[in-house]
């Protein structure tokens, strides 16, 4: 009976802490949180960056979007409304330095208070087929672009002794990668490592660092990406595709609550990320993670079996093709 009572108290404590977490981490007044803030969104002319810029603008933020293409920036501005645009290639550090200063000038000298680094690219394909330049270029954009923007904006905030937020977009592929993402997943692992380090290093400066892992989201960019994905990648990938609104609402609410690992509307993905937080802050999922960790572990094992089952025929085809080519020689 004593053992049963102990188990009962543990379950009560977990249930209470979970309920308290969800009350504390509930929805916030986002307009109150973001209105009047100068938010810079890189990669803001399309995809997730565009959707985030549009949402922040609706919430009353002073939005500046950055991208390489002037034409796409103009089109995005016509769609969103009264925002500012700056043409910047984030792989060029000097351009990032000049672009961030120009963003503040265009916003009447309002300091950057929120950086959302959404510039990035995924080029799914077979590792054996892709040229090394694809790996180099993807790392340069996804990772070094993050480094450039973080260094410039963080230094601006430190020089003014002002508080601010740095938000970086990673991917669930950083925690669970598979066939097709060899050129992409490592770049998002690098972004995760960068943000983990910056969160700790900048903790005394008044700058908070955050990382998001958007699931498959219904945007034009995602549809284009699907056109070039190997069939095995499409087969392995979870079937759910989330609306941009649900992804962004969840992300911005998490940011308003001050969460480090920003949540997504995909509960399975949230548990996956929560299981890999290491020494970084755990979010509201921690109590549930304790209870459900055996189930999550089994689910991940099942996903591993499925991914391997889907990928194995490709490997066999490659080997057979090599044999046939050898016979011709």
C-alpha positions as CSV (number, residue, x, y, z in Angstrom):
1,X,0.0,0.0,0.0
2,X,2.9,2.3,0.8
3,X,4.3,1.8,-2.6
4,X,0.9,2.4,-4.3
5,X,0.5,5.6,-2.2
6,X,4.0,6.8,-3.3
7,X,3.1,6.1,-7.0
8,X,-0.1,7.9,-6.5
9,X,1.6,11.0,-5.1
10,X,4.1,11.0,-7.9
11,X,1.3,10.9,-10.5
12,X,-0.6,13.7,-8.7
13,X,2.6,15.8,-8.6
14,X,3.2,15.2,-12.3
15,X,-0.4,16.0,-13.2
16,X,-0.3,19.2,-11.0
17,X,3.0,20.4,-12.5
18,X,1.8,19.7,-16.0
19,X,-1.4,21.6,-15.4
20,X,0.6,24.5,-13.8
21,X,2.9,24.5,-16.8
22,X,0.1,24.8,-19.3
23,X,-1.6,27.5,-17.3
24,X,1.7,29.5,-17.0
25,X,2.7,28.8,-20.6
26,X,-0.7,29.6,-22.1
27,X,-1.4,32.0,-24.9
28,X,-0.2,35.6,-24.4
29,X,-1.4,38.9,-25.7
30,X,0.9,39.0,-28.8
31,X,0.0,42.5,-29.9
32,X,1.1,43.8,-26.5
33,X,4.3,41.8,-26.8
34,X,5.3,42.8,-30.3
35,X,3.6,46.2,-31.1
36,X,6.2,48.9,-31.7
37,X,9.2,46.6,-31.7
38,X,11.6,46.8,-34.6
39,X,11.7,43.2,-36.0
40,X,14.2,42.3,-38.7
41,X,13.3,39.1,-40.6
42,X,15.9,37.6,-42.9
43,X,14.6,35.5,-45.7
44,X,11.5,37.6,-45.4
45,X,10.5,37.7,-49.0
46,X,9.1,34.2,-49.2
47,X,8.4,31.0,-47.3
48,X,8.4,31.0,-43.5
49,X,10.2,34.3,-43.3
50,X,7.5,36.0,-45.3
51,X,4.8,34.4,-43.1
52,X,6.5,35.5,-40.0
53,X,7.0,39.1,-41.2
54,X,3.3,39.3,-42.2
55,X,2.3,38.0,-38.7
56,X,4.6,40.4,-36.9
57,X,3.3,43.3,-39.0
58,X,-0.3,42.5,-38.1
59,X,0.7,42.5,-34.5
60,X,2.0,46.1,-34.8
61,X,5.7,45.5,-35.1
62,X,8.0,47.7,-37.2
63,X,9.1,45.1,-39.6
64,X,12.1,45.1,-41.9
65,X,12.6,42.2,-44.2
66,X,15.8,41.2,-45.9
67,X,16.5,39.0,-48.9
68,X,18.8,39.0,-51.9
69,X,16.2,39.6,-54.6
70,X,14.9,43.2,-54.9
71,X,12.0,42.0,-57.1
72,X,10.9,39.5,-54.4
73,X,11.3,42.1,-51.7
74,X,9.1,44.5,-53.6
75,X,6.4,41.8,-54.2
76,X,6.5,40.9,-50.5
77,X,6.1,44.6,-49.4
78,X,3.1,45.0,-51.7
79,X,1.5,41.9,-50.1
80,X,2.3,42.7,-46.5
81,X,1.9,46.5,-46.4
82,X,3.9,49.2,-44.6
83,X,7.2,47.5,-44.0
84,X,10.8,48.3,-44.9
85,X,13.0,46.2,-47.2
86,X,16.8,45.8,-47.5
87,X,18.5,43.7,-50.1
88,X,21.2,41.6,-48.3
89,X,23.1,38.4,-49.0
90,X,23.5,37.0,-45.5
91,X,26.5,34.9,-46.7
92,X,28.4,38.2,-47.1
93,X,29.3,39.6,-43.6
94,X,30.0,43.2,-44.9
95,X,26.5,43.2,-46.5
96,X,24.9,42.1,-43.3
97,X,26.7,44.8,-41.3
98,X,25.6,47.5,-43.8
99,X,22.1,46.0,-44.1
100,X,21.4,46.1,-40.3
101,X,22.4,49.7,-40.1
102,X,20.2,50.5,-43.1
103,X,17.3,48.8,-41.4
104,X,17.6,51.0,-38.4
105,X,17.9,54.1,-40.6
106,X,14.7,53.2,-42.6
107,X,12.8,52.7,-39.3
108,X,13.7,56.2,-38.2
109,X,16.6,55.1,-36.0
110,X,14.5,52.6,-34.0
111,X,17.0,50.0,-32.7
112,X,16.6,46.4,-33.8
113,X,14.9,44.6,-30.9
114,X,14.0,41.3,-32.5
115,X,16.0,39.4,-35.1
116,X,14.3,36.4,-36.8
117,X,16.8,34.6,-39.0
118,X,14.7,32.7,-41.5
119,X,17.0,32.8,-44.5
120,X,17.9,29.3,-45.5
121,X,17.5,26.6,-48.1
122,X,16.9,22.9,-48.4
123,X,18.0,21.0,-51.5
124,X,17.0,17.4,-50.9
125,X,18.7,14.7,-52.9
126,X,20.8,11.5,-52.9
127,X,24.1,12.0,-51.2
128,X,25.9,10.0,-53.9
129,X,24.4,12.1,-56.6
130,X,24.8,15.6,-55.1
131,X,27.9,17.7,-56.0
132,X,30.0,18.8,-53.0
133,X,29.2,22.4,-53.9
134,X,25.6,21.8,-52.8
135,X,26.9,20.9,-49.3
136,X,29.2,23.9,-49.1
137,X,26.7,26.4,-50.4
138,X,23.9,25.1,-48.0
139,X,26.3,25.3,-45.0
140,X,27.4,28.8,-46.1
141,X,23.8,30.0,-46.3
142,X,22.1,28.1,-43.4
143,X,24.9,28.2,-40.9
144,X,27.3,31.1,-41.8
145,X,24.3,33.3,-42.6
146,X,23.2,32.7,-39.0
147,X,26.7,33.5,-37.6
148,X,26.9,36.7,-39.6
149,X,23.4,38.0,-38.5
150,X,23.9,37.0,-34.9
151,X,27.3,38.7,-34.6
152,X,26.1,41.9,-36.1
153,X,22.8,42.3,-34.3
154,X,24.1,41.0,-30.9
155,X,27.0,43.5,-31.1
156,X,24.6,46.3,-31.8
157,X,22.5,45.3,-28.8
158,X,25.5,45.0,-26.5
159,X,26.9,48.4,-27.6
160,X,23.6,50.0,-26.7
161,X,23.1,47.9,-23.5
162,X,19.6,47.2,-24.7
163,X,17.6,44.0,-24.3
164,X,16.7,42.0,-27.4
165,X,15.8,38.7,-28.9
166,X,17.6,36.5,-31.4
167,X,15.5,33.8,-33.1
168,X,16.9,31.1,-35.4
169,X,15.1,28.6,-37.5
170,X,16.5,25.1,-37.3
171,X,14.6,21.9,-38.3
172,X,13.4,18.6,-36.8
173,X,16.0,17.1,-39.2
174,X,18.6,18.3,-36.8
175,X,17.3,15.6,-34.4
176,X,16.0,13.0,-36.8
177,X,17.6,13.0,-40.2
178,X,17.2,10.4,-43.0
179,X,17.7,9.8,-46.7
180,X,17.6,12.9,-48.8
181,X,18.8,15.4,-46.2
182,X,22.5,14.8,-46.1
183,X,23.2,18.3,-47.4
184,X,20.6,19.9,-45.2
185,X,20.4,18.3,-41.8
186,X,24.1,19.0,-40.8
187,X,23.6,22.7,-41.4
188,X,20.6,22.7,-39.0
189,X,22.6,20.7,-36.4
190,X,25.2,23.5,-36.7
191,X,22.5,26.1,-36.1
192,X,21.4,24.2,-33.1
193,X,24.9,24.1,-31.7
194,X,25.4,27.8,-32.4
195,X,22.2,28.8,-30.6
196,X,22.9,26.5,-27.6
197,X,26.3,28.2,-27.2
198,X,24.9,31.8,-27.7
199,X,22.0,31.2,-25.2
200,X,24.6,30.5,-22.5
201,X,27.2,33.1,-23.6
202,X,24.8,36.0,-23.9
203,X,22.6,35.2,-20.8
204,X,24.1,38.1,-18.8
205,X,23.7,40.7,-21.6
206,X,20.0,41.0,-21.7
207,X,19.8,39.3,-25.0
208,X,17.7,36.2,-25.1
209,X,18.3,33.5,-27.8
210,X,15.7,31.1,-29.1
211,X,15.5,28.3,-31.6
212,X,12.5,27.1,-33.6
213,X,11.9,23.8,-35.5
214,X,9.1,24.4,-38.0
215,X,7.5,21.1,-39.1
216,X,6.5,20.6,-42.7
217,X,4.5,23.8,-43.4
218,X,2.1,24.6,-46.3
219,X,4.1,27.3,-48.1
220,X,5.0,27.8,-51.7
221,X,8.6,27.0,-50.8
222,X,7.7,23.6,-49.3
223,X,5.7,22.7,-52.4
224,X,8.7,23.5,-54.6
225,X,11.0,21.5,-52.3
226,X,8.7,18.5,-52.6
227,X,9.2,18.5,-56.4
228,X,12.8,17.5,-56.1
229,X,12.7,15.2,-53.1
230,X,13.7,11.6,-53.7
231,X,10.6,9.3,-53.5
232,X,12.1,7.6,-50.4
233,X,12.3,11.0,-48.7
234,X,8.6,11.6,-49.4
235,X,7.7,8.1,-48.2
236,X,9.7,8.4,-44.9
237,X,8.5,11.9,-44.1
238,X,5.5,12.3,-41.7
239,X,2.3,12.9,-43.7
240,X,1.1,15.9,-41.7
241,X,1.6,19.3,-43.3
242,X,0.7,22.2,-41.0
243,X,-0.8,25.6,-42.0
244,X,1.6,28.5,-41.8
245,X,-0.8,30.3,-39.4
246,X,-0.7,27.4,-36.9
247,X,3.1,27.1,-37.0
248,X,3.7,30.9,-36.6
249,X,1.0,31.4,-33.9
250,X,2.6,28.6,-31.8
251,X,6.1,29.9,-32.4
252,X,5.3,33.5,-31.5
253,X,3.4,32.4,-28.4
254,X,6.4,30.4,-27.3
255,X,8.7,33.4,-27.9
256,X,6.4,35.7,-25.9
257,X,6.6,33.2,-23.0
258,X,10.4,33.3,-23.2
259,X,10.8,29.6,-24.2
260,X,14.2,28.7,-25.6
261,X,13.1,25.7,-27.7
262,X,10.1,27.3,-29.4
263,X,7.2,24.9,-29.8
264,X,5.4,23.8,-33.0
265,X,1.8,22.5,-33.5
266,X,3.3,19.0,-34.0
267,X,3.2,17.3,-30.5
268,X,5.4,14.4,-31.6
269,X,8.1,16.7,-32.8
270,X,7.9,18.7,-29.6
271,X,8.5,15.6,-27.6
272,X,11.4,14.6,-29.9
273,X,13.1,18.0,-29.4
274,X,12.4,18.0,-25.7
275,X,14.2,14.6,-25.4
276,X,17.4,16.2,-26.8
277,X,17.6,19.4,-24.8
278,X,20.6,18.3,-22.8
279,X,21.7,21.4,-20.7
280,X,19.4,23.8,-22.4
281,X,16.1,24.9,-20.8
282,X,13.2,22.4,-20.9
283,X,9.8,23.8,-21.9
284,X,6.3,23.1,-20.7
285,X,6.6,19.5,-22.0
286,X,9.0,18.4,-19.3
287,X,6.5,16.8,-16.9
288,X,4.8,14.9,-19.7
289,X,8.1,13.9,-21.1
290,X,8.9,12.1,-17.8
291,X,5.7,10.1,-18.0
292,X,5.6,9.5,-21.7
293,X,9.4,8.9,-22.4
294,X,9.0,5.1,-22.8
295,X,6.2,5.6,-25.3
296,X,8.2,8.3,-27.2
297,X,11.2,6.0,-27.3
298,X,9.1,3.2,-28.8
299,X,7.7,5.6,-31.3
300,X,11.2,6.7,-32.4
301,X,12.2,3.1,-32.7
302,X,9.3,2.5,-34.9
303,X,10.2,5.5,-37.0
304,X,13.7,4.2,-37.3
305,X,12.5,0.8,-38.6
306,X,10.2,2.5,-41.1
307,X,13.0,4.8,-42.4
308,X,15.4,1.9,-42.8
309,X,12.7,-0.2,-44.6
310,X,12.0,2.7,-47.0
311,X,15.7,3.4,-47.7
312,X,17.0,-0.2,-48.1
313,X,15.7,-0.7,-51.7
314,X,17.5,2.5,-52.8
315,X,20.9,1.1,-51.6
316,X,20.3,-2.2,-53.4
317,X,19.5,-0.3,-56.6
318,X,22.7,1.7,-56.3
319,X,24.8,-1.4,-55.8
320,X,23.1,-3.3,-58.7
321,X,23.6,-0.3,-61.0
322,X,27.3,-0.2,-60.1
323,X,27.6,-3.9,-60.9
324,X,26.0,-3.4,-64.3
325,X,28.3,-0.4,-65.1
326,X,31.3,-2.5,-64.1
327,X,30.2,-5.3,-66.5
328,X,30.0,-2.7,-69.4
329,X,33.6,-1.7,-68.7
